[in-house]
């Protein structure tokens, strides 16, 4: 009996010792190292997902769209997930209008990992930006059908100007990051640009999002729209007239502003030379210049109406008053100001 | 041992067993309920994700169509179609235009009127 009791006591002691060791380890893991491990787990599984805001639209006085966004995709490859490189490259090359060799080379991009101390397949390879939604959807279906992994389609957008060359100087343009560079796009950039939102998401080891564990979330705020006083119907007339004038007189530059005199509203504004807003290639600076508001041009004869109106209002002259024009020149401060002569 | 004493010693504690069985059933039910709720949570999560994906695809599709409509109904496109002869505009003949003459000017309309410095002069 005594030996049995002793055995029981020894067993109990061993068990108690084991549990004490486990308890210490648990306390060490949970309390001492808890913060560090929680951060490591968060780094590995929690991701801050950006929800992009849409840039505001630009409309004319009647609500016709002058600038808007078209959804596009950026094709991204994860080299560590791709198993069949040749097949994937061959499939992507056609729709992306790239050579198979170029795609294959991009897919096989490697980067040096300090932790593994060797070169590993790159996890973020941008294959092509601004791919149309139609092409991206077709590619996505084809990849899924052929069970090819490692290609992601990141949402993107492109600024589209339905009227192309019309009103190009007034609307301006945006850069590849969607920031206004010129014209209305630049002046109202802080209104047009929205605020991106975000969402903290948690993923399982295979990369799928665990929806019930979604964390903090902030919805994006899309940019405000801008409505101009420009009337595209009048703008169209002005553009036609400018084109006709350019064809007839071949001037270096020409500009026209149509304004409502009662309010000062600009109804149409156009200049030549001009450019296509949807054209992505480099446009000469001279063509981008909105000469109607940047060039300093003396008013010339157009200003004559102002002193004449003032003189009539002040009753200094009458409509039938004759004015002596100094025989075509006027001396002032030893200067001889002559009338303009046409060559 | 007498028969009576043996019967007493081997008696089955039904009440105690029953209470433990009830506790075990409760524990099992609670456990299963918890697992069921958790599974439902994940299933709903997947459903939410699927619907979000569908909604996103629809929004994108709408944006693409909207952008196409804007391009096709723009003034520039209208001009292009007009120039190509797809749309034909017939000029309105002079006989179809009714011109409303401006009303006759009232008294003093032909007089010169000062528009500024009227008050300062007074």
Interface residues (C-beta under 8 A of the other chain):
Chain A: X64 X65 X68 X69 X70 X71 X133 X134 X155 X160 X162 X163 X164 X165 X166 X209 X210 X211 X212 X232 X233 X235 X236 X312 X313 X314 X315 X318 X319
Chain B: X41 X42 X44 X45 X46 X48 X49 X60 X61 X63 X64 X66 X67 X70 X71 X73 X74 X75 X76 X77 X79 X112 X114 X115 X116 X117
